[in-house]
Amino acid sequence: MLIADRDFDGKDVVLICDGTNWIAAGTSNGGGDLLGTWEGKTLGTVYQADTDGLVVAKVYVSPGDRCSIRGSTDSANPPTTEVVTAAIQDVTSASIVSDNSFTMPVKNGDYWRVTVLNGAGDCSDTVNVRWIPLMGGGSGGGSGSASSIIDGWPDAIVCSNGTITRVMFASMLPNNSAYVYRNVVNTQQIEVGFTSAGAYSYNTTMAGYDCVTNAWSISDLYANDRAFNFIGGGSGSASSMVDGWPDNIMCQGSNGDYWIMELHSIASGTGAGDVVYNHQGMTSRYIRFNSDGSFDSVTGDAFPDCSGKSISTLYSDGQAFN
């Protein structure tokens, strides 16, 4: 599953197979860091993973005691498939090894739990359970680790009017009593607001967009794969905000600076320049692509290392990211 190698600058590279291709962790579709942040978990508690990750459980006993623990994970709640165990039994001397551990991989969306086997002795204070997400992902269930930039709110939402699909980025959370998501290019600004409870509240220049006509709440947007967390990946099944298109591309400007360009909008037709990426802080600079992913045009800067490249080429060059 993992391969260590050396790249051109002499640094170690970790490759992960996504089922079809080998991806370098930290580049292209590989996301950010390979591993996230360690989190302590509770023995016997059921958790649902919001990203692929690893459970590490350690058992320790005093001389004369014994303990056996098991890890279970599958799509059921609670999980019923036991996949790993670790045991220490009949330790009679302090000179004998008195601890054991296991590592259990967990799939995104599956449930997992670490429990004590029946009749396994006194384990109540001797088991340590920890979780670490793969690809810098989410919390593995439970609370205590932010899964979005503003805890409890998605980092971006997607709205469509049947002709144009727009990515709305978290803008002001809150602004007075409203929680605001905006999409801006040049002087055109549209926005949608929500109450502190996540219910739809208002819109600006968004008549006909499904987020508005359906009055979707934040929970509705998550359920419809229209809400996304840049840290934890959201709770839906989509691998990018708009299927088939990267969420961001990285382009070097004419002055040598690098720009992260966000997916701004996609028109539903097949005309030239239907797909737009721009920089939220400098909205007069943007790049257009055709509906087949081929390059169309640049505005505001020559962007020499992106100009002329298709989306597939940007992916292969490590300049497109989900």
C-alpha positions in Angstrom: 0.0 0.0 0.0 2.8 2.4 0.8 6.1 2.9 -1.0 9.0 5.1 0.1 11.3 6.5 -2.5 13.4 9.6 -3.2 12.3 12.5 -5.4 14.6 14.9 -7.3 15.4 17.0 -4.2 16.4 14.1 -2.1 13.3 14.0 0.2 11.3 10.9 1.0 8.1 10.5 -1.0 5.2 8.4 0.2 3.0 6.9 -2.5 -0.6 5.7 -1.9 -2.6 3.6 -4.2 -6.1 5.0 -4.6 -7.3 1.8 -6.3 -6.2 2.9 -9.8 -3.2 5.2 -9.5 -0.2 5.8 -7.3 -0.5 9.3 -5.7 2.3 11.1 -3.9 1.0 12.1 -0.4 1.0 15.9 -0.1 0.8 16.5 -3.9 -1.9 16.4 -6.6 -4.8 14.3 -5.4 -2.8 13.2 -2.4 -4.2 16.1 -0.2 -2.0 17.5 2.6 0.1 15.8 5.2 -0.1 12.0 5.2 -1.2 11.9 8.8 -3.4 14.2 10.8 -3.3 14.9 14.6 -3.5 12.2 17.3 -6.7 12.1 19.4 -7.5 10.2 22.5 -10.6 8.0 22.4 -12.6 6.1 25.0 -12.7 2.3 25.4 -16.1 0.8 24.6 -17.4 3.9 22.7 -18.6 3.6 19.1 -17.2 6.2 16.7 -17.9 6.9 13.0 -14.8 7.9 11.0 -15.1 11.0 8.8 -11.9 10.1 7.0 -9.7 7.0 6.5 -7.6 6.5 9.6 -5.8 4.3 12.0 -6.8 3.2 15.5 -4.0 2.3 17.8 -4.9 0.5 21.1 -2.4 -0.4 23.8 -3.0 -2.7 26.8 -0.9 -2.8 30.0 -1.2 -5.0 33.0 0.5 -5.3 36.4 2.2 -8.6 37.4 -0.3 -11.3 38.0 -3.1 -9.7 35.9 -4.3 -10.4 32.4 -6.2 -8.5 29.7 -7.4 -9.0 26.2 -8.8 -6.3 23.9 -10.4 -6.4 20.4 -11.0 -3.9 17.6 -14.1 -4.1 15.5 -15.1 -2.0 12.4 -17.6 -2.1 9.6 -20.6 -0.2 8.3 -22.9 -1.3 11.1 -23.6 0.7 14.3 -22.3 -0.8 16.5 -19.7 -2.6 14.4 -19.8 -6.4 14.6 -16.8 -7.4 12.5 -13.8 -8.2 14.8 -10.6 -7.5 12.8 -7.8 -7.5 15.4 -7.0 -8.5 19.0 -4.2 -8.0 21.5 -3.8 -9.9 24.8 -1.5 -10.1 27.8 -2.2 -13.0 30.2 -0.8 -14.5 33.4 2.0 -12.0 33.9 3.7 -13.2 37.1 6.8 -11.2 37.1 7.8 -7.6 36.5 10.6 -8.9 34.2 8.1 -10.3 31.7 6.7 -8.1 29.0 3.6 -6.6 30.4 2.1 -4.7 27.4 0.7 -5.3 23.9 -0.9 -3.3 21.2 -2.6 -3.4 17.8 -3.2 -1.0 14.9 -6.6 -1.2 13.1 -7.3 0.6 9.8 -10.7 2.2 9.5 -12.5 3.3 6.3 -14.1 6.7 5.9 -17.7 6.5 7.0 -17.4 3.1 8.8 -18.0 2.7 12.6 -15.3 1.4 14.9 -14.9 0.4 18.6 -12.3 -1.1 20.9 -13.7 -3.4 23.6 -12.5 -5.9 26.3 -13.1 -9.6 25.6 -15.4 -11.3 28.0 -13.6 -12.8 31.0 -10.4 -11.1 30.0 -9.4 -10.0 33.5 -9.0 -6.5 35.0 -8.6 -4.1 32.0 -10.5 -1.1 33.3 -7.5 1.2 33.8 -5.0 -0.4 31.5 -6.2 0.3 27.9 -5.2 3.4 25.9 -7.1 4.1 22.6 -5.9 6.6 20.1 -7.0 7.7 16.6 -5.0 9.3 13.8 -6.6 10.3 10.5 -4.9 9.7 7.2 -4.2 12.4 4.6 -4.6 15.2 7.3 -8.3 14.4 7.6 -11.0 14.6 10.3 -11.7 13.4 13.8 -12.7 9.7 13.5 -15.9 10.5 15.2 -16.8 12.3 18.4 -15.8 15.8 19.3 -12.7 17.8 20.3 -11.1 18.3 16.9 -12.2 20.9 14.3 -13.3 19.5 11.0 -13.7 22.9 9.3 -12.1 26.3 9.6 -15.0 27.6 11.7 -16.1 24.8 13.9 -19.6 23.6 13.0 -19.8 25.4 9.6 -18.7 24.2 6.2 -15.9 26.0 4.5 -17.8 26.2 1.2 -21.2 25.4 -0.3 -22.3 24.8 -3.9 -25.5 26.3 -5.4 -26.9 26.0 -9.0 -29.6 27.6 -11.0 -29.6 24.9 -13.7 -27.4 27.0 -15.9 -24.5 28.0 -13.7 -23.0 26.2 -10.7 -21.3 28.5 -8.2 -19.0 27.7 -5.3 -19.8 29.9 -2.3 -17.0 30.4 0.2 -17.5 31.1 3.9 -17.1 34.8 4.2 -18.4 36.1 7.6 -19.3 33.7 10.3 -21.0 35.5 11.8 -21.8 39.0 10.5 -24.1 40.3 13.2 -26.7 37.5 13.4 -26.1 36.1 9.9 -23.7 33.4 8.7 -22.7 34.5 5.2 -21.3 32.6 2.1 -20.3 34.6 -0.9 -19.2 34.3 -4.5 -17.4 37.3 -6.0 -15.9 38.1 -9.4 -15.0 41.6 -10.5 -17.9 43.7 -9.2 -20.5 41.0 -9.1 -21.3 39.6 -5.7 -23.9 37.1 -4.7 -24.4 35.7 -1.2 -26.6 33.5 0.9 -27.1 33.8 4.7 -28.1 31.4 7.4 -29.2 31.7 11.0 -27.0 30.7 13.9 -28.9 27.4 14.0 -28.0 26.7 10.3 -31.4 27.4 8.8 -31.7 29.3 5.5 -32.2 33.1 6.1 -31.7 35.3 3.1 -30.0 35.8 -0.3 -28.6 38.6 -2.4 -29.0 38.3 -6.2 -29.6 34.5 -6.0 -33.1 34.1 -7.3 -33.5 30.7 -9.0 -30.6 29.0 -7.3 -31.5 25.7 -5.7 -30.0 26.7 -2.3 -32.6 29.5 -2.2 -35.6 27.9 -3.8 -35.3 24.9 -1.6 -34.4 27.0 1.4 -31.8 24.4 2.2 -30.3 24.5 5.7 -26.6 23.7 6.4 -27.6 20.1 7.3 -29.6 19.8 4.0 -26.5 21.0 2.1 -24.3 18.4 3.7 -26.9 15.7 3.0 -27.0 16.7 -0.7 -23.2 16.8 -1.1 -23.3 20.6 -1.4 -21.3 21.5 1.7 -17.6 20.9 2.1 -14.9 21.1 4.8 -11.4 21.8 3.6 -9.9 20.3 6.8 -12.1 17.3 7.4 -13.5 16.7 4.0 -17.1 17.2 4.8 -19.7 14.5 5.6 -20.7 13.7 2.1 -19.4 11.2 -0.5 -18.0 13.6 -3.1 -14.3 13.8 -3.7 -14.4 17.4 -5.0 -16.9 20.2 -4.7 -18.1 19.8 -8.3 -17.6 16.3 -9.7 -14.8 16.0 -12.2 -13.2 19.4 -11.5 -10.5 20.3 -9.0 -11.4 22.6 -6.1 -8.2 24.6 -6.6 -5.4 25.1 -9.0 -2.0 26.7 -8.4 -0.5 29.1 -11.0 2.6 31.2 -11.0 2.0 34.9 -12.0 4.2 36.9 -14.3 5.9 38.4 -11.3 6.9 35.0 -9.9 4.3 34.9 -7.1 2.2 31.8 -6.8 -1.6 32.1 -6.8 -4.2 29.6 -5.4 -7.2 29.9 -7.7 -10.5 28.6 -6.4 -13.3 27.1 -8.5 -15.7 30.0 -9.0 -18.4 28.9 -11.4 -19.4 26.3 -14.1 -21.9 27.0 -16.9 -24.0 24.1 -18.0 -23.4 24.6 -21.7 -20.6 23.4 -23.9 -19.3 26.8 -24.9 -15.8 28.2 -24.6 -14.6 29.2 -21.2 -17.6 27.7 -19.3 -15.4 26.9 -16.2 -13.9 29.8 -14.2 -11.1 29.7 -11.5 -10.3 33.0 -9.8 -8.5 34.3 -6.7 -10.9 35.5 -4.0 -8.5 38.3 -3.0 -7.8 39.5 -6.6 -11.0 38.8 -8.5 -9.9 40.5 -11.7 -7.4 37.7 -12.3 -9.0 34.5 -13.5 -8.5 31.5 -15.8 -11.2 29.9 -18.0 -11.4 26.3 -19.2 -13.7 24.7 -21.7 -16.3 22.1 -20.6 -14.0 19.3 -21.8 -11.2 20.5 -19.5 -9.1 22.1 -22.2 -7.6 25.6 -21.6 -9.5 28.6 -22.9 -8.0 31.9 -21.7 -6.5 34.0 -18.9 -7.4 37.4 -17.7 -5.5 39.9 -15.6 -2.2 38.0 -15.8 -0.4 35.8 -18.2 0.0 32.9 -15.6 2.8 31.4 -17.8 2.9 28.0 -16.0 -0.8 27.4 -16.4 -1.6 29.1 -19.7 -2.3 26.5 -22.3 -2.6 23.6 -19.9 -5.7 21.4 -19.6 -7.1 20.3 -16.3 -5.6 16.8 -16.7 -2.2 18.3 -17.3 -2.5 20.5 -14.2 -3.3 17.4 -12.2 -0.3 15.5 -13.6 1.9 18.5 -13.0 0.8 18.7 -9.3 -1.0 22.0 -9.8 -4.6 20.9 -9.3 -6.1 19.8 -6.0 -9.2 18.4 -4.5 
